[in-house]
Structure formats: structure tokens, C-alpha cells
Amino acid sequence: MPERELVSLKKSWHQVDTLYDLYAKSRGLNFTSILVLQLLHEAEEDYTQKRLCEKLGLPKQFVNAIIKSFWEQGYVTLKEAKDRRNKELSLTEKGRDYAACVMKPLEDAEAAMWESFSPNEISLLKNMLTRYTKALEDAIS
């Protein structure tokens, strides 16, 4: 791939992150906090801090600071996990309300964005992202 194309592609990729970061800041959060909130909001079961770190590829200290902040605000509960070395996290009722308030506008914006693509474009994007991820994983390892 020519260098200019690669730079342009990287710039586009980073613009997406920047948009999510700007949205997070508009809600008094940072990019990492909104990722944690989104996972907890969409979770079908409790998360442990370790599992959140693994899922997001983030250091324990980052995730711990976010969890502590959410706990202090009454958004999450912590309970001892089966292995006793971890705590299971779940949103409180207040946390579910907060997460819904924060995530709903973002979900609506994402839904509107996806509606601007044809089913074929969505399929092509999904396939390309899958190939990109696999190729990057192979190249790194």
C-alpha cells in the first residue's frame, strides 16, 4: 500500500476514536470510561475487573479508577466473585438509568449512521474489518 494511502487510512481510523472521545467528553466522561460503561450497559452477566481489562485491552489501574469512580457515584455494585481474587461488577438501578441516558443518544446516532449504508456495504465493511484484524494479528505474532 502506498504510504499516502496508509496515512489517510490511519487518519480515518483515528477520526472515529476522536468522535467517540468527543461524545464521551460531552457527557462528562473520557473515552475509556464510556467503553467500560458501554460494556456494563450491554452485559448479559456480571463482569469482573479482570475480564473488563482483557476485553478492552486496558491496564488494571485504568479500569480500577473508572470502576472506583462509578462505585462512588452509586452506578455499580461490587460483590465477591467465586475465585475470591476478583469482584463482580454490575450496574445498580441508578447505574442502569445513567448508562441508558448516556448510551441512548450514541446508539441512536450509530443506528442512523448504519442506515446510511446499504446491506452490501455493511457486509463488505464487516468482511474487511475481519480480514484487517486477522492480518494484523498474524503480522504482530
C-alpha positions in Angstrom: 0.0 0.0 0.0 1.4 3.4 -0.9 2.5 5.5 2.2 -0.1 8.3 1.5 -2.9 5.7 1.4 -1.8 4.2 4.7 -1.6 7.6 6.3 -5.1 8.5 5.1 -6.5 5.2 6.3 -4.9 5.7 9.8 -6.2 9.2 9.9 -9.8 8.0 9.2 -9.4 5.3 11.8 -8.3 7.8 14.4 -11.2 10.2 13.5 -13.6 7.5 14.6 -11.9 7.3 18.0 -11.9 11.1 18.2 -15.6 11.2 17.6 -16.3 8.7 20.4 -13.9 10.7 22.7 -15.8 14.0 21.9 -19.1 12.3 22.7 -17.7 11.0 25.9 -16.4 14.4 26.9 -19.8 15.9 26.1 -21.2 13.6 28.8 -18.5 14.4 31.4 -16.7 11.1 30.7 -13.5 10.1 28.9 -13.1 7.6 26.1 -12.1 4.7 28.4 -15.0 5.4 30.8 -17.5 5.3 28.0 -16.1 2.0 26.8 -16.5 0.5 30.3 -20.0 1.9 30.7 -21.0 0.5 27.3 -19.8 -3.0 28.2 -21.6 -2.9 31.5 -24.7 -1.5 29.9 -24.8 -4.2 27.2 -23.7 -7.0 29.6 -25.8 -10.1 29.9 -23.9 -11.2 33.0 -21.6 -9.6 35.6 -18.1 -8.6 34.6 -15.0 -8.8 36.8 -12.4 -6.1 36.6 -10.0 -8.7 35.1 -12.5 -9.5 32.3 -13.1 -5.8 31.6 -9.3 -5.3 31.3 -9.0 -8.3 28.9 -12.0 -7.3 26.8 -10.8 -3.7 26.4 -7.0 -4.4 26.4 -6.5 -1.8 29.1 -4.3 -1.8 32.2 -5.8 -2.8 35.5 -5.1 0.7 37.0 -7.2 2.5 34.3 -10.2 0.2 34.7 -9.9 0.2 38.5 -10.0 4.1 38.6 -13.1 4.1 36.4 -14.8 1.4 38.5 -14.0 3.3 41.7 -15.5 6.4 40.2 -18.6 4.6 39.1 -18.9 2.9 42.6 -18.5 6.3 44.4 -21.3 7.7 42.3 -23.6 4.7 43.1 -23.6 3.3 39.5 -22.0 -0.1 40.2 -22.1 -2.7 42.9 -19.1 -4.9 43.7 -19.5 -8.4 45.0 -17.0 -11.1 45.7 -16.5 -13.5 42.7 -16.2 -17.2 43.0 -12.4 -17.2 42.9 -12.4 -14.5 45.7 -9.5 -12.7 44.0 -11.9 -10.7 41.8 -15.0 -8.8 42.3 -18.0 -9.0 40.1 -19.4 -5.7 38.9 -23.0 -4.9 37.9 -24.9 -1.7 37.3 -27.2 -0.6 40.1 -30.6 0.7 39.1 -29.1 4.2 39.2 -26.3 3.0 37.1 -28.7 1.4 34.5 -30.6 4.7 34.3 -27.4 6.6 33.9 -26.0 4.2 31.3 -29.2 4.3 29.3 -29.2 8.2 29.4 -25.5 8.3 28.2 -25.7 5.4 25.7 -29.1 6.0 24.1 -28.1 9.1 22.0 -24.9 7.3 20.9 -26.9 4.2 20.0 -29.4 6.3 18.0 -26.5 8.1 16.2 -24.9 4.7 15.4 -28.2 3.4 14.1 -28.7 6.4 11.9 -25.2 6.0 10.6 -25.7 2.3 9.7 -29.0 3.2 7.9 -26.9 5.4 5.6 -25.1 2.2 4.3 -26.6 -0.5 2.1 -26.6 -4.1 3.3 -23.9 -4.8 0.8 -21.7 -2.0 2.1 -22.2 -3.2 5.7 -21.3 -6.8 4.7 -18.2 -5.5 2.8 -17.1 -3.4 5.8 -17.6 -6.3 8.2 -15.6 -8.7 6.0 -12.8 -6.1 5.5 -12.6 -5.4 9.2 -12.4 -9.2 9.9 -9.6 -9.6 7.4 -7.8 -6.5 8.7 -8.0 -7.8 12.3 -6.7 -11.3 11.3 -3.9 -9.9 9.1 -2.8 -7.6 11.9 -2.9 -10.4 14.5 -0.8 -12.6 12.2 1.7 -9.8 11.5 2.1 -9.0 15.2 2.6 -12.6 16.2 
